[in-house]
Amino acid sequence: MNTFYIKKLGFATGLTGALLYLGCMLVMLTVGQDGTVKFFNSLIHGLDVTSVVRMEIPLWEAGIGTVQTFILGWLIGACIGALYNWQLKK
């Protein structure tokens, strides 16, 4: 069986998470609060996000969120790759 390149899997997972975060930002910028609420209510079956949607987010906070999402994604992807490779050796 093939092994994962841990750093590459981590990078791919982190970049995917960051792109999803940027996509969320794009939705919020283009459709406004009502559209954002409708969009995320349809994604999260039965959960109403009206009370948690905050539209006034400073650019620096969005930037930090993107970086944090990438780092967490990288760690998750690297962990999955490492655990997968470890299980192959058993």
MIKOLKE-350800 format. One record per residue: residue number from 1; x, y, z of N, C-alpha, C in turn. Coordinates in nm, 3 decimals. Layout:
<pts>
<pt><nr>NUM</nr><n_u>X</n_u><n_v>Y</n_v><n_w>Z</n_w><ca_u>X</ca_u><ca_v>Y</ca_v><ca_w>Z</ca_w><c_u>X</c_u><c_v>Y</c_v><c_w>Z</c_w></pt>
...
</pts>
This chain:
<pts>
<pt><nr>1</nr><n_u>0.083</n_u><n_v>-0.118</n_v><n_w>0.000</n_w><ca_u>0.000</ca_u><ca_v>0.000</ca_v><ca_w>0.000</ca_w><c_u>0.088</c_u><c_v>0.125</c_v><c_w>0.000</c_w></pt>
<pt><nr>2</nr><n_u>0.034</n_u><n_v>0.232</n_v><n_w>-0.050</n_w><ca_u>0.107</ca_u><ca_v>0.358</ca_v><ca_w>-0.057</ca_w><c_u>0.095</c_u><c_v>0.435</c_v><c_w>0.073</c_w></pt>
<pt><nr>3</nr><n_u>0.196</n_u><n_v>0.515</n_v><n_w>0.102</n_w><ca_u>0.192</ca_u><ca_v>0.601</ca_v><ca_w>0.219</ca_w><c_u>0.163</c_u><c_v>0.744</c_v><c_w>0.175</c_w></pt>
<pt><nr>4</nr><n_u>0.119</n_u><n_v>0.823</n_v><n_w>0.269</n_w><ca_u>0.094</ca_u><ca_v>0.965</ca_v><ca_w>0.244</ca_w><c_u>0.220</c_u><c_v>1.046</c_v><c_w>0.269</c_w></pt>
<pt><nr>5</nr><n_u>0.240</n_u><n_v>1.151</n_v><n_w>0.191</n_w><ca_u>0.340</ca_u><ca_v>1.251</ca_v><ca_w>0.223</ca_w><c_u>0.273</c_u><c_v>1.344</c_v><c_w>0.323</c_w></pt>
<pt><nr>6</nr><n_u>0.316</n_u><n_v>1.335</n_v><n_w>0.448</n_w><ca_u>0.246</ca_u><ca_v>1.401</ca_v><ca_w>0.558</ca_w><c_u>0.239</c_u><c_v>1.552</c_v><c_w>0.538</c_w></pt>
<pt><nr>7</nr><n_u>0.349</n_u><n_v>1.615</n_v><n_w>0.501</n_w><ca_u>0.348</ca_u><ca_v>1.761</ca_v><ca_w>0.485</ca_w><c_u>0.260</c_u><c_v>1.805</c_v><c_w>0.368</c_w></pt>
<pt><nr>8</nr><n_u>0.260</n_u><n_v>1.725</n_v><n_w>0.260</n_w><ca_u>0.177</ca_u><ca_v>1.760</ca_v><ca_w>0.144</ca_w><c_u>0.029</c_u><c_v>1.744</c_v><c_w>0.176</c_w></pt>
<pt><nr>9</nr><n_u>-0.006</n_u><n_v>1.638</n_v><n_w>0.248</n_w><ca_u>-0.145</ca_u><ca_v>1.620</ca_v><ca_w>0.287</ca_w><c_u>-0.189</c_u><c_v>1.731</c_v><c_w>0.382</c_w></pt>
<pt><nr>10</nr><n_u>-0.101</n_u><n_v>1.768</n_v><n_w>0.475</n_w><ca_u>-0.131</ca_u><ca_v>1.878</ca_v><ca_w>0.566</ca_w><c_u>-0.151</c_u><c_v>2.008</c_v><c_w>0.490</c_w></pt>
<pt><nr>11</nr><n_u>-0.064</n_u><n_v>2.036</n_v><n_w>0.393</n_w><ca_u>-0.075</ca_u><ca_v>2.158</ca_v><ca_w>0.314</ca_w><c_u>-0.204</c_u><c_v>2.159</c_v><c_w>0.234</c_w></pt>
<pt><nr>12</nr><n_u>-0.237</n_u><n_v>2.047</n_v><n_w>0.170</n_w><ca_u>-0.360</ca_u><ca_v>2.039</ca_v><ca_w>0.090</ca_w><c_u>-0.484</c_u><c_v>2.059</c_v><c_w>0.177</c_w></pt>
<pt><nr>13</nr><n_u>-0.485</n_u><n_v>1.999</n_v><n_w>0.294</n_w><ca_u>-0.600</ca_u><ca_v>2.014</ca_v><ca_w>0.384</ca_w><c_u>-0.609</c_u><c_v>2.157</c_v><c_w>0.435</c_w></pt>
<pt><nr>14</nr><n_u>-0.496</n_u><n_v>2.215</n_v><n_w>0.474</n_w><ca_u>-0.495</ca_u><ca_v>2.353</ca_v><ca_w>0.521</ca_w><c_u>-0.540</c_u><c_v>2.451</c_v><c_w>0.414</c_w></pt>
<pt><nr>15</nr><n_u>-0.491</n_u><n_v>2.432</n_v><n_w>0.291</n_w><ca_u>-0.529</ca_u><ca_v>2.521</ca_v><ca_w>0.182</ca_w><c_u>-0.677</c_u><c_v>2.506</c_v><c_w>0.148</c_w></pt>
<pt><nr>16</nr><n_u>-0.728</n_u><n_v>2.385</n_v><n_w>0.153</n_w><ca_u>-0.870</ca_u><ca_v>2.363</ca_v><ca_w>0.129</ca_w><c_u>-0.955</c_u><c_v>2.435</c_v><c_w>0.234</c_w></pt>
<pt><nr>17</nr><n_u>-0.914</n_u><n_v>2.425</n_v><n_w>0.360</n_w><ca_u>-0.987</ca_u><ca_v>2.495</ca_v><ca_w>0.467</ca_w><c_u>-0.982</c_u><c_v>2.646</c_v><c_w>0.448</c_w></pt>
<pt><nr>18</nr><n_u>-0.865</n_u><n_v>2.698</n_v><n_w>0.411</n_w><ca_u>-0.851</ca_u><ca_v>2.843</ca_v><ca_w>0.389</ca_w><c_u>-0.937</c_u><c_v>2.888</c_v><c_w>0.272</c_w></pt>
<pt><nr>19</nr><n_u>-0.944</n_u><n_v>2.808</n_v><n_w>0.165</n_w><ca_u>-1.028</ca_u><ca_v>2.843</ca_v><ca_w>0.051</ca_w><c_u>-1.176</c_u><c_v>2.842</c_v><c_w>0.089</c_w></pt>
<pt><nr>20</nr><n_u>-1.217</n_u><n_v>2.746</n_v><n_w>0.172</n_w><ca_u>-1.355</ca_u><ca_v>2.746</ca_v><ca_w>0.222</ca_w><c_u>-1.383</c_u><c_v>2.870</c_v><c_w>0.306</c_w></pt>
<pt><nr>21</nr><n_u>-1.287</n_u><n_v>2.910</n_v><n_w>0.387</n_w><ca_u>-1.301</ca_u><ca_v>3.031</ca_v><ca_w>0.469</ca_w><c_u>-1.317</c_u><c_v>3.153</c_v><c_w>0.379</c_w></pt>
<pt><nr>22</nr><n_u>-1.234</n_u><n_v>3.163</n_v><n_w>0.275</n_w><ca_u>-1.244</ca_u><ca_v>3.275</ca_v><ca_w>0.181</ca_w><c_u>-1.377</c_u><c_v>3.270</c_v><c_w>0.106</c_w></pt>
<pt><nr>23</nr><n_u>-1.425</n_u><n_v>3.150</n_v><n_w>0.075</n_w><ca_u>-1.556</ca_u><ca_v>3.136</ca_v><ca_w>0.010</ca_w><c_u>-1.667</c_u><c_v>3.186</c_v><c_w>0.099</c_w></pt>
<pt><nr>24</nr><n_u>-1.657</n_u><n_v>3.158</n_v><n_w>0.228</n_w><ca_u>-1.754</ca_u><ca_v>3.208</ca_v><ca_w>0.324</ca_w><c_u>-1.751</c_u><c_v>3.361</c_v><c_w>0.326</c_w></pt>
<pt><nr>25</nr><n_u>-1.631</n_u><n_v>3.417</n_v><n_w>0.324</n_w><ca_u>-1.619</ca_u><ca_v>3.563</ca_v><ca_w>0.320</ca_w><c_u>-1.684</c_u><c_v>3.620</c_v><c_w>0.194</c_w></pt>
<pt><nr>26</nr><n_u>-1.664</n_u><n_v>3.553</n_v><n_w>0.082</n_w><ca_u>-1.722</ca_u><ca_v>3.599</ca_v><ca_w>-0.044</ca_w><c_u>-1.874</c_u><c_v>3.596</c_v><c_w>-0.039</c_w></pt>
<pt><nr>27</nr><n_u>-1.930</n_u><n_v>3.490</n_v><n_w>0.017</n_w><ca_u>-2.076</ca_u><ca_v>3.482</ca_v><ca_w>0.033</ca_w><c_u>-2.125</c_u><c_v>3.599</c_v><c_w>0.117</c_w></pt>
<pt><nr>28</nr><n_u>-2.059</n_u><n_v>3.625</n_v><n_w>0.228</n_w><ca_u>-2.102</ca_u><ca_v>3.733</ca_v><ca_w>0.317</ca_w><c_u>-2.092</c_u><c_v>3.869</c_v><c_w>0.250</c_w></pt>
<pt><nr>29</nr><n_u>-1.988</n_u><n_v>3.890</n_v><n_w>0.169</n_w><ca_u>-1.970</ca_u><ca_v>4.018</ca_v><ca_w>0.100</ca_w><c_u>-2.071</c_u><c_v>4.040</c_v><c_w>-0.011</c_w></pt>
<pt><nr>30</nr><n_u>-2.113</n_u><n_v>3.933</n_v><n_w>-0.077</n_w><ca_u>-2.196</ca_u><ca_v>3.950</ca_v><ca_w>-0.196</ca_w><c_u>-2.346</c_u><c_v>3.943</c_v><c_w>-0.172</c_w></pt>
<pt><nr>31</nr><n_u>-2.391</n_u><n_v>3.868</n_v><n_w>-0.072</n_w><ca_u>-2.536</ca_u><ca_v>3.849</ca_v><ca_w>-0.057</ca_w><c_u>-2.596</c_u><c_v>3.919</c_v><c_w>0.064</c_w></pt>
<pt><nr>32</nr><n_u>-2.514</n_u><n_v>3.982</n_v><n_w>0.148</n_w><ca_u>-2.565</ca_u><ca_v>4.054</ca_v><ca_w>0.264</ca_w><c_u>-2.608</c_u><c_v>3.960</c_v><c_w>0.376</c_w></pt>
<pt><nr>33</nr><n_u>-2.661</n_u><n_v>4.019</n_v><n_w>0.481</n_w><ca_u>-2.695</ca_u><ca_v>3.941</ca_v><ca_w>0.601</ca_w><c_u>-2.809</c_u><c_v>3.843</c_v><c_w>0.575</c_w></pt>
<pt><nr>34</nr><n_u>-2.915</n_u><n_v>3.887</n_v><n_w>0.511</n_w><ca_u>-3.028</ca_u><ca_v>3.797</ca_v><ca_w>0.487</ca_w><c_u>-2.988</c_u><c_v>3.679</c_v><c_w>0.399</c_w></pt>
<pt><nr>35</nr><n_u>-2.912</n_u><n_v>3.705</n_v><n_w>0.293</n_w><ca_u>-2.866</ca_u><ca_v>3.599</ca_v><ca_w>0.205</ca_w><c_u>-2.770</c_u><c_v>3.504</c_v><c_w>0.275</c_w></pt>
<pt><nr>36</nr><n_u>-2.684</n_u><n_v>3.561</n_v><n_w>0.360</n_w><ca_u>-2.589</ca_u><ca_v>3.478</ca_v><ca_w>0.436</ca_w><c_u>-2.664</c_u><c_v>3.385</c_v><c_w>0.530</c_w></pt>
<pt><nr>37</nr><n_u>-2.762</n_u><n_v>3.438</n_v><n_w>0.599</n_w><ca_u>-2.842</ca_u><ca_v>3.355</ca_v><ca_w>0.692</ca_w><c_u>-2.913</c_u><c_v>3.244</c_v><c_w>0.614</c_w></pt>
<pt><nr>38</nr><n_u>-2.976</n_u><n_v>3.279</n_v><n_w>0.502</n_w><ca_u>-3.047</ca_u><ca_v>3.177</ca_v><ca_w>0.422</ca_w><c_u>-2.950</c_u><c_v>3.070</c_v><c_w>0.371</c_w></pt>
<pt><nr>39</nr><n_u>-2.832</n_u><n_v>3.113</n_v><n_w>0.325</n_w><ca_u>-2.733</ca_u><ca_v>3.019</ca_v><ca_w>0.272</ca_w><c_u>-2.688</c_u><c_v>2.920</c_v><c_w>0.379</c_w></pt>
<pt><nr>40</nr><n_u>-2.649</n_u><n_v>2.971</n_v><n_w>0.495</n_w><ca_u>-2.598</ca_u><ca_v>2.883</ca_v><ca_w>0.600</ca_w><c_u>-2.708</c_u><c_v>2.804</c_v><c_w>0.670</c_w></pt>
<pt><nr>41</nr><n_u>-2.829</n_u><n_v>2.858</n_v><n_w>0.676</n_w><ca_u>-2.941</ca_u><ca_v>2.780</ca_v><ca_w>0.729</ca_w><c_u>-2.970</c_u><c_v>2.660</c_v><c_w>0.639</c_w></pt>
<pt><nr>42</nr><n_u>-2.952</n_u><n_v>2.677</n_v><n_w>0.508</n_w><ca_u>-2.977</ca_u><ca_v>2.563</ca_v><ca_w>0.418</ca_w><c_u>-2.865</c_u><c_v>2.459</c_v><c_w>0.425</c_w></pt>
<pt><nr>43</nr><n_u>-2.745</n_u><n_v>2.502</n_v><n_w>0.460</n_w><ca_u>-2.632</ca_u><ca_v>2.407</ca_v><ca_w>0.474</ca_w><c_u>-2.639</c_u><c_v>2.329</c_v><c_w>0.605</c_w></pt>
<pt><nr>44</nr><n_u>-2.682</n_u><n_v>2.396</n_v><n_w>0.711</n_w><ca_u>-2.683</ca_u><ca_v>2.335</ca_v><ca_w>0.844</ca_w><c_u>-2.828</c_u><c_v>2.302</c_v><c_w>0.877</c_w></pt>
<pt><nr>45</nr><n_u>-2.875</n_u><n_v>2.189</n_v><n_w>0.831</n_w><ca_u>-3.014</ca_u><ca_v>2.145</ca_v><ca_w>0.840</ca_w><c_u>-3.075</c_u><c_v>2.175</c_v><c_w>0.977</c_w></pt>
<pt><nr>46</nr><n_u>-3.173</n_u><n_v>2.261</n_v><n_w>0.978</n_w><ca_u>-3.251</ca_u><ca_v>2.284</ca_v><ca_w>1.098</ca_w><c_u>-3.188</c_u><c_v>2.376</c_v><c_w>1.202</c_w></pt>
<pt><nr>47</nr><n_u>-3.067</n_u><n_v>2.424</n_v><n_w>1.179</n_w><ca_u>-3.004</ca_u><ca_v>2.514</ca_v><ca_w>1.274</ca_w><c_u>-3.017</c_u><c_v>2.656</c_v><c_w>1.223</c_w></pt>
<pt><nr>48</nr><n_u>-3.070</n_u><n_v>2.745</n_v><n_w>1.303</n_w><ca_u>-3.088</ca_u><ca_v>2.884</ca_v><ca_w>1.264</ca_w><c_u>-2.967</c_u><c_v>2.965</c_v><c_w>1.308</c_w></pt>
<pt><nr>49</nr><n_u>-2.894</n_u><n_v>3.021</n_v><n_w>1.211</n_w><ca_u>-2.771</ca_u><ca_v>3.095</ca_v><ca_w>1.241</ca_w><c_u>-2.794</c_u><c_v>3.245</c_v><c_w>1.256</c_w></pt>
<pt><nr>50</nr><n_u>-2.919</n_u><n_v>3.288</n_v><n_w>1.254</n_w><ca_u>-2.951</ca_u><ca_v>3.431</ca_v><ca_w>1.260</ca_w><c_u>-2.883</c_u><c_v>3.501</c_v><c_w>1.377</c_w></pt>
<pt><nr>51</nr><n_u>-2.884</n_u><n_v>3.439</n_v><n_w>1.493</n_w><ca_u>-2.831</ca_u><ca_v>3.506</ca_v><ca_w>1.612</ca_w><c_u>-2.678</c_u><c_v>3.504</c_v><c_w>1.619</c_w></pt>
<pt><nr>52</nr><n_u>-2.611</n_u><n_v>3.425</n_v><n_w>1.537</n_w><ca_u>-2.465</ca_u><ca_v>3.416</ca_v><ca_w>1.546</ca_w><c_u>-2.392</c_u><c_v>3.480</c_v><c_w>1.427</c_w></pt>
<pt><nr>53</nr><n_u>-2.465</n_u><n_v>3.521</n_v><n_w>1.324</n_w><ca_u>-2.401</ca_u><ca_v>3.583</ca_v><ca_w>1.208</ca_w><c_u>-2.364</c_u><c_v>3.727</c_v><c_w>1.243</c_w></pt>
<pt><nr>54</nr><n_u>-2.237</n_u><n_v>3.759</n_v><n_w>1.225</n_w><ca_u>-2.187</ca_u><ca_v>3.894</ca_v><ca_w>1.252</ca_w><c_u>-2.128</c_u><c_v>3.946</c_v><c_w>1.122</c_w></pt>
<pt><nr>55</nr><n_u>-2.186</n_u><n_v>4.050</n_v><n_w>1.067</n_w><ca_u>-2.146</ca_u><ca_v>4.100</ca_v><ca_w>0.936</ca_w><c_u>-2.031</c_u><c_v>4.201</c_v><c_w>0.941</c_w></pt>
<pt><nr>56</nr><n_u>-2.015</n_u><n_v>4.271</n_v><n_w>1.051</n_w><ca_u>-1.910</ca_u><ca_v>4.373</ca_v><ca_w>1.060</ca_w><c_u>-1.781</c_u><c_v>4.309</c_v><c_w>1.115</c_w></pt>
<pt><nr>57</nr><n_u>-1.704</n_u><n_v>4.248</n_v><n_w>1.027</n_w><ca_u>-1.580</ca_u><ca_v>4.182</ca_v><ca_w>1.067</ca_w><c_u>-1.465</c_u><c_v>4.262</c_v><c_w>1.009</c_w></pt>
<pt><nr>58</nr><n_u>-1.372</n_u><n_v>4.309</n_v><n_w>1.093</n_w><ca_u>-1.258</ca_u><ca_v>4.385</ca_v><ca_w>1.042</ca_w><c_u>-1.169</c_u><c_v>4.298</c_v><c_w>0.953</c_w></pt>
<pt><nr>59</nr><n_u>-1.102</n_u><n_v>4.361</n_v><n_w>0.859</n_w><ca_u>-1.015</ca_u><ca_v>4.289</ca_v><ca_w>0.765</ca_w><c_u>-0.905</c_u><c_v>4.213</c_v><c_w>0.837</c_w></pt>
<pt><nr>60</nr><n_u>-0.848</n_u><n_v>4.273</n_v><n_w>0.942</n_w><ca_u>-0.739</ca_u><ca_v>4.205</ca_v><ca_w>1.014</ca_w><c_u>-0.791</c_u><c_v>4.078</c_v><c_w>1.081</c_w></pt>
<pt><nr>61</nr><n_u>-0.915</n_u><n_v>4.080</n_v><n_w>1.130</n_w><ca_u>-0.972</ca_u><ca_v>3.962</ca_v><ca_w>1.195</ca_w><c_u>-0.999</c_u><c_v>3.852</c_v><c_w>1.093</c_w></pt>
<pt><nr>62</nr><n_u>-1.046</n_u><n_v>3.890</n_v><n_w>0.975</n_w><ca_u>-1.067</ca_u><ca_v>3.792</ca_v><ca_w>0.868</ca_w><c_u>-0.934</c_u><c_v>3.731</c_v><c_w>0.824</c_w></pt>
<pt><nr>63</nr><n_u>-0.830</n_u><n_v>3.812</n_v><n_w>0.819</n_w><ca_u>-0.697</ca_u><ca_v>3.761</ca_v><ca_w>0.783</ca_w><c_u>-0.645</c_u><c_v>3.662</c_v><c_w>0.884</c_w></pt>
<pt><nr>64</nr><n_u>-0.659</n_u><n_v>3.696</n_v><n_w>1.011</n_w><ca_u>-0.616</ca_u><ca_v>3.605</ca_v><ca_w>1.117</ca_w><c_u>-0.698</c_u><c_v>3.476</c_v><c_w>1.112</c_w></pt>
<pt><nr>65</nr><n_u>-0.827</n_u><n_v>3.486</n_v><n_w>1.087</n_w><ca_u>-0.912</ca_u><ca_v>3.368</ca_v><ca_w>1.076</ca_w><c_u>-0.869</c_u><c_v>3.277</c_v><c_w>0.962</c_w></pt>
<pt><nr>66</nr><n_u>-0.830</n_u><n_v>3.337</n_v><n_w>0.849</n_w><ca_u>-0.783</ca_u><ca_v>3.258</ca_v><ca_w>0.735</ca_w><c_u>-0.656</c_u><c_v>3.183</c_v><c_w>0.771</c_w></pt>
<pt><nr>67</nr><n_u>-0.563</n_u><n_v>3.253</n_v><n_w>0.836</n_w><ca_u>-0.436</ca_u><ca_v>3.189</ca_v><ca_w>0.876</ca_w><c_u>-0.461</c_u><c_v>3.079</c_v><c_w>0.979</c_w></pt>
<pt><nr>68</nr><n_u>-0.546</n_u><n_v>3.105</n_v><n_w>1.077</n_w><ca_u>-0.577</ca_u><ca_v>3.004</ca_v><ca_w>1.179</ca_w><c_u>-0.642</c_u><c_v>2.882</c_v><c_w>1.117</c_w></pt>
<pt><nr>69</nr><n_u>-0.732</n_u><n_v>2.904</n_v><n_w>1.022</n_w><ca_u>-0.798</ca_u><ca_v>2.792</ca_v><ca_w>0.954</ca_w><c_u>-0.695</c_u><c_v>2.709</c_v><c_w>0.877</c_w></pt>
<pt><nr>70</nr><n_u>-0.601</n_u><n_v>2.777</n_v><n_w>0.809</n_w><ca_u>-0.496</ca_u><ca_v>2.704</ca_v><ca_w>0.737</ca_w><c_u>-0.411</c_u><c_v>2.621</c_v><c_w>0.833</c_w></pt>
<pt><nr>71</nr><n_u>-0.371</n_u><n_v>2.681</n_v><n_w>0.945</n_w><ca_u>-0.286</ca_u><ca_v>2.610</ca_v><ca_w>1.041</ca_w><c_u>-0.358</c_u><c_v>2.489</c_v><c_w>1.100</c_w></pt>
<pt><nr>72</nr><n_u>-0.482</n_u><n_v>2.508</n_v><n_w>1.141</n_w><ca_u>-0.560</ca_u><ca_v>2.395</ca_v><ca_w>1.194</ca_w><c_u>-0.579</c_u><c_v>2.286</c_v><c_w>1.089</c_w></pt>
<pt><nr>73</nr><n_u>-0.609</n_u><n_v>2.326</n_v><n_w>0.966</n_w><ca_u>-0.623</ca_u><ca_v>2.229</ca_v><ca_w>0.857</ca_w><c_u>-0.493</c_u><c_v>2.154</c_v><c_w>0.832</c_w></pt>
<pt><nr>74</nr><n_u>-0.380</n_u><n_v>2.227</n_v><n_w>0.833</n_w><ca_u>-0.251</ca_u><ca_v>2.162</ca_v><ca_w>0.814</ca_w><c_u>-0.226</c_u><c_v>2.059</c_v><c_w>0.923</c_w></pt>
<pt><nr>75</nr><n_u>-0.252</n_u><n_v>2.096</n_v><n_w>1.047</n_w><ca_u>-0.231</ca_u><ca_v>2.003</ca_v><ca_w>1.158</ca_w><c_u>-0.322</c_u><c_v>1.881</c_v><c_w>1.147</c_w></pt>
<pt><nr>76</nr><n_u>-0.447</n_u><n_v>1.902</n_v><n_w>1.110</n_w><ca_u>-0.541</ca_u><ca_v>1.790</ca_v><ca_w>1.094</ca_w><c_u>-0.496</c_u><c_v>1.699</c_v><c_w>0.981</c_w></pt>
<pt><nr>77</nr><n_u>-0.462</n_u><n_v>1.756</n_v><n_w>0.866</n_w><ca_u>-0.417</ca_u><ca_v>1.675</ca_v><ca_w>0.753</ca_w><c_u>-0.290</c_u><c_v>1.599</c_v><c_w>0.783</c_w></pt>
<pt><nr>78</nr><n_u>-0.194</n_u><n_v>1.664</n_v><n_w>0.848</n_w><ca_u>-0.069</ca_u><ca_v>1.598</ca_v><ca_w>0.883</ca_w><c_u>-0.094</c_u><c_v>1.486</c_v><c_w>0.983</c_w></pt>
<pt><nr>79</nr><n_u>-0.184</n_u><n_v>1.509</n_v><n_w>1.076</n_w><ca_u>-0.217</ca_u><ca_v>1.407</ca_v><ca_w>1.175</ca_w><c_u>-0.282</c_u><c_v>1.286</c_v><c_w>1.107</c_w></pt>
<pt><nr>80</nr><n_u>-0.374</n_u><n_v>1.310</n_v><n_w>1.016</n_w><ca_u>-0.438</ca_u><ca_v>1.200</ca_v><ca_w>0.943</ca_w><c_u>-0.332</c_u><c_v>1.121</c_v><c_w>0.865</c_w></pt>
<pt><nr>81</nr><n_u>-0.244</n_u><n_v>1.193</n_v><n_w>0.795</n_w><ca_u>-0.139</ca_u><ca_v>1.126</ca_v><ca_w>0.719</ca_w><c_u>-0.046</c_u><c_v>1.044</c_v><c_w>0.807</c_w></pt>
<pt><nr>82</nr><n_u>-0.007</n_u><n_v>1.102</n_v><n_w>0.920</n_w><ca_u>0.085</ca_u><ca_v>1.031</ca_v><ca_w>1.011</ca_w><c_u>0.018</c_u><c_v>0.907</c_v><c_w>1.070</c_w></pt>
<pt><nr>83</nr><n_u>-0.107</n_u><n_v>0.920</n_v><n_w>1.112</n_w><ca_u>-0.178</ca_u><ca_v>0.805</ca_v><ca_w>1.168</ca_w><c_u>-0.202</c_u><c_v>0.697</c_v><c_w>1.063</c_w></pt>
<pt><nr>84</nr><n_u>-0.233</n_u><n_v>0.737</n_v><n_w>0.942</n_w><ca_u>-0.251</ca_u><ca_v>0.642</ca_v><ca_w>0.833</ca_w><c_u>-0.122</c_u><c_v>0.565</c_v><c_w>0.807</c_w></pt>
<pt><nr>85</nr><n_u>-0.012</n_u><n_v>0.638</n_v><n_w>0.794</n_w><ca_u>0.118</ca_u><ca_v>0.574</ca_v><ca_w>0.769</ca_w><c_u>0.157</c_u><c_v>0.483</c_v><c_w>0.885</c_w></pt>
<pt><nr>86</nr><n_u>0.130</n_u><n_v>0.527</n_v><n_w>1.006</n_w><ca_u>0.162</ca_u><ca_v>0.447</ca_v><ca_w>1.125</ca_w><c_u>0.085</c_u><c_v>0.315</c_v><c_w>1.123</c_w></pt>
<pt><nr>87</nr><n_u>-0.042</n_u><n_v>0.320</n_v><n_w>1.084</n_w><ca_u>-0.124</ca_u><ca_v>0.199</ca_v><ca_w>1.079</ca_w><c_u>-0.076</c_u><c_v>0.101</c_v><c_w>0.970</c_w></pt>
<pt><nr>88</nr><n_u>-0.017</n_u><n_v>0.155</n_v><n_w>0.862</n_w><ca_u>0.035</ca_u><ca_v>0.067</ca_v><ca_w>0.757</ca_w><c_u>0.152</c_u><c_v>-0.017</c_v><c_w>0.808</c_w></pt>
<pt><nr>89</nr><n_u>0.228</n_u><n_v>0.038</n_v><n_w>0.899</n_w><ca_u>0.348</ca_u><ca_v>-0.031</ca_v><ca_w>0.949</ca_w><c_u>0.312</c_u><c_v>-0.144</c_v><c_w>1.044</c_w></pt>
<pt><nr>90</nr><n_u>0.192</n_u><n_v>-0.141</n_v><n_w>1.101</n_w><ca_u>0.151</ca_u><ca_v>-0.246</ca_v><ca_w>1.196</ca_w><c_u>0.118</c_u><c_v>-0.375</c_v><c_w>1.127</c_w></pt>
</pts>
